[in-house]
Amino acid sequence: MTLSLKTKRLVLRAPRLEDTDAIAEGVGDYEVARFLTAVPHPYSRKMARDWLAGAPQNTPERNCFIIELEGSGLVGCISLLSELGYWIARPHWGKGLVTEAAARLISWHFTETQTEEMHSSAHVDNVASLAVQKKLGFVEHGRSYRFSQACQHNIEHVETRLTRSAFIERGWMQ
């Protein structure tokens, strides 16, 4: 049985090869790619297939989930690798989907591990992503510069940290 995590509106599931077109379309949008440091632009179907081939097996410690919205199919991706990362296709921005998916993933992570904190980051001008992180309880702990493949220059990043206790205090733990 394949692991999936569910919320009121979403299913977080393992990536599949048939996700290629939806990923290439979602990440191929420059307005999405410009906030994803490691993603080049333009983004091709071959790049999506190669990325899918390297997706990790999902465990509470290390994972990569496709975000499916009931009635819409694949709308984004969320992962916890070296840090929490995510993207949502532009037609689905502003609907609270990232917050909902992240709360479920973080809850699963903190429930199934002994980890006391996790990290995330966002481009300094990615106001929406930073708002999601703040809502979940992440706090800024530093700044750095990272090379953006889509923008082809260094971008200032806000580095954030979330503790287990801050997440619980905000009432997100499921």
N, CA, C and O of each residue as an XYZ file, in Angstrom:
696
protein
N       0.835     -1.180      0.000
C       0.000      0.000      0.000
C       0.884      1.250      0.000
O       1.849      1.332      0.760
N       0.553      2.214     -0.848
C       1.318      3.444     -0.939
C       0.845      4.425      0.115
O      -0.355      4.617      0.309
N       1.797      5.041      0.790
C       1.504      6.008      1.835
C       0.890      7.270      1.247
O       1.391      7.808      0.259
N      -0.184      7.736      1.847
C      -0.735      9.041      1.510
C      -1.208      9.702      2.797
O      -1.570      9.030      3.763
N      -1.196     11.029      2.793
C      -1.675     11.823      3.915
C      -2.870     12.620      3.411
O      -2.850     13.134      2.292
N      -3.899     12.723      4.226
C      -5.112     13.402      3.785
C      -5.434     14.590      4.671
O      -5.119     14.611      5.861
N      -6.071     15.577      4.058
C      -6.619     16.732      4.759
C      -8.069     16.873      4.301
O      -8.596     16.020      3.588
N      -8.684     17.936      4.714
C     -10.076     18.188      4.325
C     -10.237     18.243      2.803
O     -11.190     17.685      2.259
N      -9.316     18.908      2.123
C      -9.424     19.090      0.667
C      -8.366     18.384     -0.148
O      -8.496     18.275     -1.367
N      -7.313     17.900      0.504
C      -6.129     17.445     -0.218
C      -5.760     16.000      0.073
O      -6.108     15.434      1.109
N      -5.040     15.428     -0.882
C      -4.344     14.163     -0.684
C      -2.881     14.436     -1.013
O      -2.560     14.952     -2.083
N      -2.004     14.085     -0.085
C      -0.565     14.145     -0.317
C      -0.127     12.721     -0.609
O      -0.300     11.833      0.226
N       0.437     12.496     -1.786
C       0.792     11.143     -2.211
C       2.144     11.133     -2.893
O       2.704     12.177     -3.229
N       2.653      9.930     -3.088
C       3.948      9.765     -3.751
C       3.871     10.218     -5.211
O       2.843     10.049     -5.867
N       4.957     10.791     -5.708
C       5.011     11.154     -7.126
C       4.961      9.920     -8.020
O       5.467      8.858     -7.660
N       4.343     10.075     -9.189
C       4.258      8.992    -10.179
C       4.665      9.537    -11.544
O       4.555     10.735    -11.803
N       5.132      8.652    -12.404
C       5.572      9.055    -13.742
C       4.466      9.784    -14.503
O       4.752     10.680    -15.298
N       3.217      9.413    -14.272
C       2.122     10.085    -14.982
C       1.897     11.527    -14.521
O       1.037     12.220    -15.064
N       2.658     11.981    -13.531
C       2.601     13.371    -13.083
C       3.460     14.296    -13.952
O       3.441     15.514    -13.773
N       4.201     13.722    -14.880
C       5.165     14.476    -15.679
C       4.578     15.750    -16.273
O       5.126     16.834    -16.068
N       3.477     15.639    -17.002
C       2.926     16.810    -17.694
C       2.471     17.892    -16.721
O       2.741     19.073    -16.937
N       1.790     17.503    -15.664
C       1.284     18.484    -14.695
C       2.437     19.191    -13.978
O       2.358     20.390    -13.709
N       3.490     18.464    -13.674
C       4.656     19.075    -13.021
C       5.349     20.035    -13.986
O       5.677     21.164    -13.624
N       5.565     19.573    -15.213
C       6.225     20.430    -16.206
C       5.410     21.703    -16.444
O       5.985     22.779    -16.605
N       4.108     21.596    -16.468
C       3.262     22.773    -16.661
C       3.291     23.692    -15.438
O       3.434     24.906    -15.581
N       3.157     23.126    -14.247
C       3.125     23.932    -13.032
C       4.436     24.640    -12.767
O       4.453     25.844    -12.511
N       5.531     23.908    -12.825
C       6.847     24.476    -12.552
C       7.367     25.239    -13.764
O       8.249     26.088    -13.639
N       6.818     24.932    -14.942
C       7.223     25.631    -16.155
C       6.753     27.077    -16.200
O       7.240     27.858    -17.018
N       5.831     27.438    -15.350
C       5.352     28.810    -15.238
C       6.446     29.626    -14.542
O       6.808     29.321    -13.406
N       6.965     30.634    -15.193
C       8.059     31.417    -14.615
C       7.694     31.996    -13.254
O       8.554     32.090    -12.378
N       6.440     32.386    -13.057
C       6.025     32.968    -11.778
C       6.132     31.957    -10.635
O       6.252     32.352     -9.475
N       6.089     30.671    -10.944
C       6.326     29.616     -9.952
C       7.831     29.353     -9.849
O       8.394     29.365     -8.754
N       8.474     29.119    -10.986
C       9.896     28.743    -11.020
C      10.796     29.790    -10.386
O      11.813     29.441     -9.786
N      10.451     31.053    -10.503
C      11.347     32.103     -9.996
C      11.524     32.061     -8.483
O      12.488     32.616     -7.956
N      10.597     31.402     -7.777
C      10.707     31.284     -6.327
C      11.321     29.952     -5.896
O      11.482     29.705     -4.700
N      11.663     29.096     -6.853
C      12.244     27.780     -6.557
C      13.709     27.798     -6.956
O      14.034     27.656     -8.135
N      14.572     27.968     -6.007
C      15.988     28.206     -6.247
C      16.624     27.205     -7.211
O      17.388     27.596     -8.093
N      16.317     25.927     -7.051
C      17.004     24.896     -7.836
C      16.362     24.617     -9.193
O      16.894     23.821     -9.967
N      15.244     25.246     -9.492
C      14.494     24.940    -10.711
C      14.870     25.909    -11.825
O      14.752     27.123    -11.660
N      15.325     25.374    -12.965
C      15.641     26.247    -14.097
C      14.371     26.683    -14.833
O      13.294     26.116    -14.650
N      14.535     27.692    -15.656
C      13.446     28.111    -16.539
C      14.049     28.380    -17.903
O      15.046     29.096    -17.989
N      13.490     27.837    -18.972
C      12.280     27.021    -19.012
C      12.504     25.626    -18.403
O      13.632     25.154    -18.261
N      11.387     24.999    -18.054
C      11.393     23.679    -17.410
C      10.672     22.713    -18.342
O       9.517     22.937    -18.704
N      11.352     21.641    -18.727
C      10.829     20.727    -19.741
C      10.202     19.463    -19.143
O      10.362     19.168    -17.958
N       9.493     18.738    -19.990
C       8.927     17.439    -19.595
C      10.055     16.475    -19.207
O       9.906     15.699    -18.262
N      11.181     16.519    -19.930
C      12.312     15.636    -19.593
C      12.843     15.955    -18.197
O      13.170     15.045    -17.435
N      12.929     17.231    -17.862
C      13.374     17.619    -16.517
C      12.405     17.080    -15.469
O      12.825     16.598    -14.417
N      11.123     17.161    -15.756
C      10.113     16.639    -14.823
C      10.264     15.129    -14.659
O      10.208     14.618    -13.540
N      10.457     14.409    -15.777
C      10.657     12.944    -15.705
C      11.903     12.598    -14.903
O      11.876     11.694    -14.068
N      12.992     13.313    -15.153
C      14.237     13.058    -14.414
C      14.043     13.324    -12.923
O      14.515     12.556    -12.084
N      13.349     14.409    -12.597
C      13.077     14.723    -11.194
C      12.236     13.617    -10.559
O      12.516     13.195     -9.437
N      11.218     13.151    -11.260
C      10.359     12.081    -10.736
C      11.157     10.803    -10.486
O      10.916     10.103     -9.503
N      12.095     10.502    -11.362
C      12.907      9.285    -11.206
C      13.753      9.337     -9.939
O      14.102      8.293     -9.389
N      14.088     10.540     -9.466
C      14.931     10.673     -8.279
C      14.173     10.985     -7.002
O      14.791     11.216     -5.962
N      12.839     10.996     -7.057
C      12.050     11.325     -5.858
C      12.298     10.278     -4.772
O      12.337      9.083     -5.066
N      12.466     10.713     -3.525
C      12.753      9.762     -2.446
C      11.532      8.948     -2.034
O      10.394      9.350     -2.272
N      11.783      7.814     -1.423
C      10.729      7.046     -0.769
C      10.242      7.884      0.407
O      11.058      8.420      1.157
N       8.942      8.005      0.581
C       8.422      8.866      1.642
C       8.502      8.220      3.012
O       7.938      7.155      3.261
N       9.227      8.907      3.896
C       9.313      8.529      5.304
C       9.045      9.797      6.115
O       9.111     10.893      5.558
N       8.751      9.688      7.385
C       8.535     10.907      8.179
C       9.757     11.830      8.230
O       9.614     13.037      8.430
N      10.944     11.271      8.052
C      12.168     12.072      8.124
C      12.516     12.746      6.801
O      13.072     13.844      6.794
N      12.196     12.104      5.691
C      12.622     12.575      4.362
C      11.538     12.203      3.360
O      11.206     11.029      3.203
N      10.988     13.211      2.680
C       9.853     12.897      1.825
C       9.629     13.927      0.737
O      10.189     15.023      0.749
N       8.792     13.533     -0.200
C       8.366     14.401     -1.290
C       6.977     13.934     -1.706
O       6.817     12.820     -2.204
N       5.994     14.765     -1.506
C       4.607     14.419     -1.811
C       4.039     15.309     -2.903
O       4.314     16.508     -2.952
N       3.251     14.714     -3.769
C       2.425     15.454     -4.716
C       1.208     15.935     -3.947
O       0.655     15.200     -3.129
N       0.789     17.169     -4.208
C      -0.420     17.712     -3.598
C      -1.538     17.610     -4.628
O      -1.477     18.218     -5.697
N      -2.558     16.830     -4.285
C      -3.742     16.704     -5.142
C      -4.914     17.389     -4.465
O      -5.170     17.182     -3.279
N      -5.621     18.204     -5.230
C      -6.832     18.861     -4.767
C      -8.019     18.098     -5.322
O      -8.085     17.824     -6.520
N      -8.959     17.753     -4.448
C     -10.134     17.010     -4.882
C     -10.803     17.745     -6.046
O     -11.122     18.931     -5.953
N     -11.004     17.022     -7.126
C     -11.644     17.577     -8.309
C     -10.717     18.294     -9.267
O     -11.130     18.631    -10.377
N      -9.476     18.539     -8.874
C      -8.537     19.266     -9.733
C      -7.283     18.470    -10.075
O      -6.568     18.833    -11.010
N      -7.001     17.404     -9.350
C      -5.787     16.637     -9.582
C      -4.572     17.320     -8.984
O      -4.678     18.028     -7.983
N      -3.417     17.107     -9.598
C      -2.149     17.623     -9.100
C      -2.139     19.153     -9.171
O      -2.364     19.740    -10.229
N      -1.873     19.784     -8.026
C      -1.790     21.244     -7.980
C      -0.446     21.722     -7.455
O      -0.167     22.921     -7.485
N       0.399     20.804     -6.971
C       1.694     21.216     -6.444
C       2.462     20.072     -5.843
O       2.162     18.899     -6.063
N       3.463     20.449     -5.074
C       4.356     19.477     -4.462
C       4.854     20.052     -3.143
O       5.025     21.264     -3.008
N       5.085     19.171     -2.169
C       5.635     19.576     -0.883
C       6.636     18.518     -0.443
O       6.415     17.322     -0.633
N       7.729     18.966      0.141
C       8.751     18.011      0.557
C       9.426     18.474      1.833
O       9.445     19.657      2.173
N       9.971     17.504      2.512
C      10.830     17.762      3.651
C      12.109     16.981      3.382
O      12.189     15.778      3.634
N      13.093     17.682      2.872
C      14.393     17.080      2.591
C      15.375     17.744      3.548
O      15.334     17.461      4.746
N      16.248     18.608      3.070
C      17.096     19.345      4.009
C      16.291     20.432      4.717
O      16.654     20.871      5.808
N      15.191     20.864      4.086
C      14.262     21.816      4.676
C      12.892     21.618      4.046
O      12.759     20.920      3.041
N      11.885     22.228      4.632
C      10.539     22.179      4.074
C      10.498     23.045      2.832
O      10.898     24.209      2.863
N      10.018     22.480      1.744
C       9.881     23.208      0.487
C       8.566     22.860     -0.176
O       7.996     21.803      0.094
N       8.076     23.735     -1.040
C       6.778     23.503     -1.679
C       6.595     24.431     -2.865
O       7.257     25.461     -2.990
N       5.676     24.032     -3.729
C       5.199     24.916     -4.788
C       3.740     24.555     -5.087
O       3.303     23.420     -4.895
N       3.014     25.556     -5.562
C       1.618     25.381     -5.977
C       1.474     26.048     -7.341
O       1.987     27.145     -7.558
N       0.775     25.381     -8.259
C       0.530     25.970     -9.576
C      -0.247     27.278     -9.415
O      -1.129     27.390     -8.564
N       0.092     28.250    -10.235
C      -0.453     29.596    -10.077
C      -1.982     29.683    -10.031
O      -2.500     30.506     -9.277
N      -2.734     28.878    -10.796
C      -4.196     28.991    -10.690
C      -4.742     28.664     -9.291
O      -5.903     28.946     -8.994
N      -3.906     28.073     -8.441
C      -4.351     27.651     -7.104
C      -3.747     28.495     -5.987
O      -3.887     28.152     -4.814
N      -3.080     29.585     -6.332
C      -2.506     30.482     -5.335
C      -3.630     31.156     -4.538
O      -4.728     31.386     -5.045
N      -3.321     31.457     -3.298
C      -4.233     32.242     -2.474
C      -5.432     31.489     -1.920
O      -6.383     32.109     -1.444
N      -5.402     30.168     -1.973
C      -6.527     29.353     -1.498
C      -6.214     28.591     -0.211
O      -7.029     27.790      0.246
N      -5.041     28.834      0.374
C      -4.668     28.162      1.612
C      -4.187     26.736      1.449
O      -4.062     26.011      2.437
N      -3.918     26.320      0.232
C      -3.535     24.928     -0.015
C      -2.160     24.590      0.554
O      -1.974     23.505      1.105
N      -1.203     25.495      0.432
C       0.132     25.222      0.971
C       0.064     25.111      2.487
O       0.659     24.202      3.067
N      -0.647     26.011      3.130
C      -0.765     25.950      4.587
C      -1.393     24.630      5.011
O      -0.921     23.992      5.952
N      -2.437     24.222      4.334
C      -3.125     22.967      4.667
C      -2.211     21.762      4.468
O      -2.138     20.882      5.326
N      -1.511     21.726      3.329
C      -0.601     20.607      3.047
C       0.573     20.599      4.027
O       0.945     19.548      4.548
N       1.150     21.771      4.273
C       2.311     21.847      5.172
C       1.932     21.466      6.593
O       2.686     20.760      7.263
N       0.782     21.918      7.061
C       0.351     21.567      8.423
C       0.226     20.060      8.566
O       0.618     19.496      9.588
N      -0.319     19.403      7.548
C      -0.478     17.939      7.609
C       0.876     17.241      7.589
O       1.112     16.320      8.372
N       1.767     17.672      6.699
C       3.087     17.050      6.594
C       3.901     17.267      7.874
O       4.530     16.335      8.374
N       3.891     18.483      8.399
C       4.651     18.787      9.606
C       4.093     18.010     10.794
O       4.856     17.497     11.612
N       2.791     17.922     10.892
C       2.167     17.156     11.970
C       2.607     15.697     11.914
O       2.969     15.115     12.937
N       2.577     15.110     10.726
C       3.026     13.723     10.546
C       4.497     13.590     10.953
O       4.871     12.656     11.663
N       5.316     14.525     10.502
C       6.749     14.491     10.816
C       6.981     14.539     12.326
O       7.706     13.704     12.867
N       6.373     15.509     13.007
C       6.587     15.649     14.454
C       5.971     14.486     15.242
O       6.489     14.122     16.297
N       4.893     13.909     14.753
C       4.265     12.769     15.427
C       5.112     11.510     15.314
O       5.195     10.725     16.258
N       5.737     11.319     14.166
C       6.446     10.069     13.879
C       7.946     10.112     14.154
O       8.618      9.089     14.023
N       8.487     11.265     14.531
C       9.924     11.373     14.800
C      10.143     12.044     16.154
O       9.203     12.530     16.784
N      11.370     12.059     16.573
C      11.748     12.756     17.803
C      12.316     14.139     17.504
O      12.801     14.822     18.406
N      12.259     14.550     16.250
C      12.798     15.840     15.842
C      12.146     16.976     16.622
O      10.930     16.987     16.815
N      12.954     17.924     17.065
C      12.434     19.066     17.826
C      12.286     20.327     16.994
O      11.624     21.273     17.421
N      12.900     20.356     15.798
C      12.750     21.533     14.940
C      12.987     21.167     13.491
O      13.592     20.142     13.177
N      12.495     22.029     12.616
C      12.747     21.889     11.184
C      13.012     23.274     10.610
O      12.749     24.289     11.255
N      13.532     23.300      9.399
C      13.905     24.546      8.755
C      13.165     24.709      7.437
O      12.705     23.737      6.839
N      13.061     25.943      7.003
C      12.538     26.282      5.697
C      13.207     27.582      5.286
O      14.051     28.106      6.014
N      12.844     28.098      4.143
C      13.362     29.387      3.694
C      12.497     29.861      2.545
O      11.661     29.116      2.032
N      12.699     31.087      2.150
C      11.990     31.640      0.995
C      12.765     32.849      0.499
O      13.488     33.501      1.251
N      12.595     33.132     -0.790
C      13.162     34.362     -1.329
C      12.604     35.525     -0.526
O      11.444     35.501     -0.114
N      13.410     36.522     -0.307
C      13.017     37.663      0.517
C      11.752     38.346     -0.019
O      11.005     38.947      0.753
N      11.506     38.262     -1.326
C      10.315     38.890     -1.911
C       9.149     37.926     -2.097
O       8.143     38.287     -2.708
N       9.271     36.712     -1.582
C       8.175     35.743     -1.694
C       7.261     35.912     -0.467
O       7.277     35.104      0.461
N       6.486     36.963     -0.498
C       5.641     37.351      0.626
C       4.662     36.240      0.999
O       4.448     35.983      2.184
N       4.071     35.584      0.013
C       3.080     34.537      0.290
C       3.712     33.360      1.029
O       3.139     32.856      1.995
N       4.876     32.924      0.587
C       5.535     31.792      1.234
C       5.955     32.139      2.662
O       5.803     31.328      3.576
N       6.475     33.327      2.840
C       6.862     33.750      4.190
C       5.640     33.866      5.103
O       5.737     33.587      6.298
N       4.493     34.273      4.555
C       3.258     34.352      5.349
C       2.799     32.960      5.771
O       2.348     32.777      6.902
N       2.907     31.977      4.879
C       2.565     30.596      5.217
C       3.449     30.121      6.364
O       2.958     29.569      7.348
N       4.738     30.335      6.234
C       5.665     29.888      7.270
C       5.356     30.542      8.614
O       5.368     29.875      9.649
N       5.080     31.838      8.599
C       4.751     32.540      9.841
C       3.481     31.977     10.466
O       3.418     31.779     11.680
N       2.469     31.718      9.641
C       1.209     31.171     10.133
C       1.414     29.818     10.822
O       0.744     29.503     11.806
N       2.344     29.028     10.297
C       2.627     27.707     10.860
C       3.504     27.769     12.108
O       3.621     26.780     12.832
N       4.125     28.932     12.367
C       4.963     29.085     13.558
C       6.448     29.204     13.288
O       7.234     29.285     14.232
N       6.856     29.218     12.028
C       8.271     29.408     11.698
C       8.677     30.834     12.067
O       7.889     31.770     11.933
N       9.906     30.983     12.529
C      10.460     32.301     12.827
C      11.787     32.465     12.086
O      12.538     31.508     11.895
N      12.044     33.677     11.683
C      13.288     33.965     10.976
C      14.471     33.749     11.910
O      14.435     34.143     13.076
N      15.527     33.115     11.381
C      16.747     32.942     12.170
C      17.993     33.322     11.394
O      19.105     33.138     11.890
N      17.834     33.845     10.191
C      18.998     34.276      9.430
C      18.644     34.630      8.002
O      17.507     34.473      7.558
N      19.639     35.105      7.309
C      19.522     35.449      5.890
C      20.742     34.880      5.178
O      21.821     34.764      5.759
N      20.554     34.531      3.922
C      21.661     34.042      3.102
C      21.349     34.369      1.649
O      20.257     34.832      1.320
N      22.311     34.126      0.801
C      22.090     34.273     -0.636
C      22.209     32.901     -1.272
O      23.106     32.122     -0.949
N      21.287     32.620     -2.183
C      21.316     31.359     -2.925
C      21.177     31.677     -4.400
O      20.490     32.622     -4.789
N      21.841     30.874     -5.212
C      21.769     31.089     -6.656
C      20.451     30.536     -7.180
O      20.139     29.363     -6.974
N      19.695     31.364     -7.843
C      18.423     30.971     -8.443
C      18.656     30.550     -9.890
O      19.116     31.346    -10.709
N      18.339     29.302    -10.197
C      18.499     28.812    -11.561
C      17.578     29.550    -12.537
O      17.990     29.869    -13.653
N      16.349     29.820    -12.130
C      15.393     30.490    -13.019
C      15.779     31.950    -13.255
O      15.657     32.455    -14.372
N      16.237     32.617    -12.220
C      16.575     34.048    -12.317
C      18.005     34.283    -12.785
O      18.343     35.360    -13.276
N      18.836     33.262    -12.628
C      20.245     33.312    -13.020
C      21.053     34.376    -12.269
O      21.926     35.033    -12.836
N      20.738     34.525    -10.981
C      21.558     35.361    -10.113
C      21.259     34.998     -8.663
O      20.305     34.275     -8.376
N      22.083     35.507     -7.757
C      21.882     35.243     -6.336
C      20.665     36.001     -5.831
O      20.435     37.156     -6.190
N      19.895     35.327     -4.993
C      18.680     35.896     -4.405
C      18.824     35.812     -2.889
O      19.267     34.794     -2.357
N      18.450     36.885     -2.200
C      18.470     36.849     -0.747
C      17.347     35.940     -0.244
O      16.203     36.030     -0.690
N      17.703     35.075      0.686
C      16.752     34.130      1.283
C      16.571     34.437      2.757
O      17.524     34.747      3.471
N      15.324     34.342      3.194
C      15.008     34.414      4.612
C      14.996     32.977      5.111
O      14.219     32.157      4.622
N      15.846     32.666      6.077
C      15.915     31.322      6.642
C      15.037     31.278      7.888
O      15.113     32.158      8.746
N      14.203     30.243      7.976
C      13.264     30.142      9.091
C      13.413     28.808      9.810
O      13.957     27.843      9.274
N      12.914     28.788     11.033
C      12.984     27.595     11.884
C      11.640     27.433     12.585
O      11.024     28.410     13.013
N      11.199     26.188     12.694
C       9.971     25.859     13.404
C      10.289     24.817     14.465
O      10.867     23.773     14.162
N       9.915     25.098     15.703
C      10.087     24.105     16.757
C       8.795     23.321     16.933
O       7.704     23.798     16.621
N       8.947     22.127     17.433
C       7.797     21.283     17.740
C       6.830     22.035     18.665
O       5.622     22.039     18.430
N       7.361     22.667     19.707
C       6.502     23.351     20.680
C       5.746     24.519     20.044
O       4.575     24.728     20.364
N       6.376     25.280     19.160
C       5.692     26.398     18.494
C       4.565     25.894     17.606
O       3.500     26.507     17.535
N       4.803     24.775     16.928
C       3.783     24.183     16.056
C       2.587     23.716     16.896
O       1.435     23.951     16.531
N       2.867     23.065     18.001
C       1.800     22.583     18.900
C       1.043     23.774     19.483
O      -0.187     23.756     19.545
N       1.764     24.801     19.908
C       1.125     25.980     20.512
C       0.166     26.665     19.556
O      -0.822     27.255     19.992
N       0.438     26.596     18.271
C      -0.437     27.216     17.276
C      -1.655     26.345     16.974
O      -2.545     26.766     16.235
N      -1.703     25.145     17.534
C      -2.867     24.276     17.347
C      -2.892     23.485     16.063
O      -3.951     23.016     15.646
N      -1.728     23.325     15.416
C      -1.679     22.628     14.133
C      -1.553     21.117     14.269
O      -1.882     20.394     13.329
N      -1.090     20.622     15.404
C      -0.809     19.192     15.538
C      -2.113     18.400     15.409
O      -3.108     18.686     16.075
N      -2.073     17.402     14.536
C      -3.243     16.554     14.299
C      -3.107     15.241     15.018
O      -3.999     14.397     14.934
